[in-house]
Amino acid sequence: MIAAGAGPKLPDIPGLLEAGFLSNETVFSLTEPPKKLLVIGGGPLGCEMAQAFCRLGVHVVIAQKEPTFLPGEEREAAQLLSGSMVRDGVEVRLNSTVVAVRTENNMKLGY
């Protein structure tokens, strides 16, 4: 799922278009939760989607380029959010960039 702003901005990640992806506008068309979800972007939408899907039982990894979530917000609030997501079971990857996406055995892989 791409959550890199108020509207979906397609990041330049090799293989993303070919593999397909969800955005904050299309994720609600799912009829059942996926087993795993990589959320690209740690702003308000990305954090909200990561925590919500984790609470639905989905294994969620969230990748954020910045050293904290919610860039531009109060650092203490971002740290509280990060701790809450970790306690919920979200795998947090700060200072991380998704460099490619590929499909293998009907599974989309971001790395």
ZAFI-335250 format. One record per residue (C-alpha): x, y, z; residue in one letter. Coordinates in pm, 1 decimal, padded with zeros to 6 digits. Example, Ala and Ser with C-alpha at 12.3 -4.5 7.8 and 13.67 -1.06 7.14 Angstrom:
+----------+----------+----------+-----+
:        x :        y :        z : res :
+----------+----------+----------+-----+
:  01230.0 : -00450.0 :  00780.0 :   A :
:  01367.0 : -00106.0 :  00714.0 :   S :
+----------+----------+----------+-----+
REM end
This chain:
+----------+----------+----------+-----+
:        x :        y :        z : res :
+----------+----------+----------+-----+
:  00000.0 :  00000.0 :  00000.0 :   M :
:  00132.6 :  00344.9 : -00086.3 :   I :
:  00056.0 :  00614.7 :  00169.1 :   A :
:  00290.1 :  00893.5 :  00075.8 :   A :
:  00062.9 :  01196.3 :  00113.4 :   G :
: -00301.1 :  01308.2 :  00125.8 :   A :
: -00344.7 :  01174.8 : -00226.2 :   G :
: -00155.8 :  00876.7 : -00362.6 :   P :
:  00177.1 :  00982.5 : -00513.0 :   K :
:  00329.6 :  00700.9 : -00712.1 :   L :
:  00689.6 :  00662.7 : -00595.7 :   P :
:  00953.4 :  00571.8 : -00853.1 :   D :
:  01006.8 :  00211.8 : -00741.8 :   I :
:  01108.9 : -00043.0 : -01006.4 :   P :
:  00846.7 : -00316.6 : -01048.7 :   G :
:  00569.8 : -00134.3 : -00860.8 :   L :
:  00339.6 : -00081.3 : -01158.6 :   L :
:  00387.7 : -00436.8 : -01281.9 :   E :
:  00315.8 : -00588.9 : -00940.4 :   A :
:  00020.1 : -00362.9 : -00865.7 :   G :
: -00047.0 : -00179.0 : -00542.9 :   F :
: -00313.2 : -00033.7 : -00316.3 :   L :
: -00348.2 :  00329.2 : -00212.8 :   S :
: -00553.3 :  00507.1 :  00051.3 :   N :
: -00819.3 :  00542.6 : -00219.6 :   E :
: -00830.6 :  00174.1 : -00324.7 :   T :
: -00751.1 : -00015.5 : -00004.1 :   V :
: -01115.6 : -00003.7 :  00103.4 :   F :
: -01217.8 : -00208.4 : -00200.7 :   S :
: -01063.1 : -00518.6 : -00039.3 :   L :
: -01324.1 : -00777.6 :  00054.4 :   T :
: -01095.1 : -00949.7 :  00303.4 :   E :
: -00771.5 : -00844.7 :  00471.2 :   P :
: -00443.4 : -00959.4 :  00316.4 :   P :
: -00211.2 : -01188.1 :  00512.6 :   K :
:  00074.5 : -00938.4 :  00483.9 :   K :
:  00093.7 : -00568.9 :  00399.7 :   L :
:  00386.6 : -00337.4 :  00332.5 :   L :
:  00291.6 :  00025.2 :  00391.7 :   V :
:  00522.1 :  00272.8 :  00218.0 :   I :
:  00510.0 :  00605.4 :  00399.3 :   G :
:  00497.0 :  00704.2 :  00765.0 :   G :
:  00276.2 :  01011.2 :  00748.8 :   G :
: -00072.8 :  01026.5 :  00902.4 :   P :
: -00236.6 :  00803.3 :  00638.5 :   L :
:  00038.0 :  00541.7 :  00638.7 :   G :
:  00042.7 :  00518.0 :  01016.9 :   C :
: -00336.6 :  00497.5 :  01033.6 :   E :
: -00354.8 :  00221.3 :  00773.7 :   M :
: -00065.9 :  00026.1 :  00927.5 :   A :
: -00218.0 :  00027.8 :  01273.6 :   Q :
: -00571.4 : -00047.2 :  01149.4 :   A :
: -00464.8 : -00344.8 :  00937.9 :   F :
: -00242.6 : -00476.3 :  01215.7 :   C :
: -00540.6 : -00468.8 :  01451.1 :   R :
: -00733.5 : -00669.1 :  01189.0 :   L :
: -00472.3 : -00943.5 :  01221.3 :   G :
: -00260.3 : -00854.4 :  00918.1 :   V :
:  00119.3 : -00883.3 :  00941.2 :   H :
:  00217.9 : -00521.1 :  00866.0 :   V :
:  00556.0 : -00370.7 :  00786.1 :   V :
:  00574.0 :  00008.0 :  00754.4 :   I :
:  00869.6 :  00164.7 :  00572.6 :   A :
:  00947.6 :  00532.6 :  00632.4 :   Q :
:  01236.1 :  00721.5 :  00468.3 :   K :
:  01266.4 :  00961.7 :  00759.9 :   E :
:  01410.2 :  00878.2 :  01105.4 :   P :
:  01063.9 :  00930.4 :  01261.5 :   T :
:  00699.9 :  00901.4 :  01166.9 :   F :
:  00485.4 :  01209.2 :  01108.6 :   L :
:  00758.2 :  01437.8 :  00974.8 :   P :
:  00678.8 :  01797.0 :  01059.6 :   G :
:  00481.4 :  01705.0 :  01370.6 :   E :
:  00601.1 :  01716.4 :  01730.3 :   E :
:  00878.6 :  01464.6 :  01786.5 :   R :
:  00726.0 :  01341.0 :  02113.1 :   E :
:  00395.7 :  01263.0 :  01936.4 :   A :
:  00580.2 :  01072.8 :  01663.1 :   A :
:  00771.2 :  00869.4 :  01923.3 :   Q :
:  00449.2 :  00785.5 :  02109.1 :   L :
:  00290.5 :  00671.0 :  01784.9 :   L :
:  00591.9 :  00459.1 :  01692.0 :   S :
:  00588.5 :  00287.5 :  02032.3 :   G :
:  00216.1 :  00222.9 :  02006.7 :   S :
:  00253.5 :  00063.4 :  01664.1 :   M :
:  00538.1 : -00159.6 :  01783.3 :   V :
:  00327.5 : -00272.0 :  02080.7 :   R :
:  00042.4 : -00353.0 :  01840.3 :   D :
:  00279.9 : -00568.8 :  01636.1 :   G :
:  00361.4 : -00345.3 :  01338.2 :   V :
:  00714.9 : -00402.3 :  01207.9 :   E :
:  00863.4 : -00052.5 :  01198.1 :   V :
:  01135.8 :  00028.1 :  00946.3 :   R :
:  01257.7 :  00387.4 :  00989.6 :   L :
:  01532.8 :  00535.0 :  00769.2 :   N :
:  01427.1 :  00279.5 :  00508.6 :   S :
:  01359.8 :  00307.0 :  00138.6 :   T :
:  01179.9 :  00046.6 : -00068.7 :   V :
:  01407.7 :  00004.3 : -00369.9 :   V :
:  01211.1 : -00249.7 : -00576.1 :   A :
:  00896.4 : -00460.6 : -00591.0 :   V :
:  00857.4 : -00798.0 : -00758.0 :   R :
:  00601.3 : -01074.7 : -00778.3 :   T :
:  00696.4 : -01430.1 : -00684.6 :   E :
:  00453.4 : -01722.4 : -00645.7 :   N :
:  00153.8 : -01484.0 : -00664.2 :   N :
:  00300.6 : -01278.5 : -00377.6 :   M :
:  00416.6 : -00919.1 : -00411.2 :   K :
:  00752.7 : -00856.6 : -00246.2 :   L :
:  00899.5 : -00516.9 : -00161.5 :   G :
:  01263.8 : -00483.0 : -00067.7 :   Y :
+----------+----------+----------+-----+
REM end
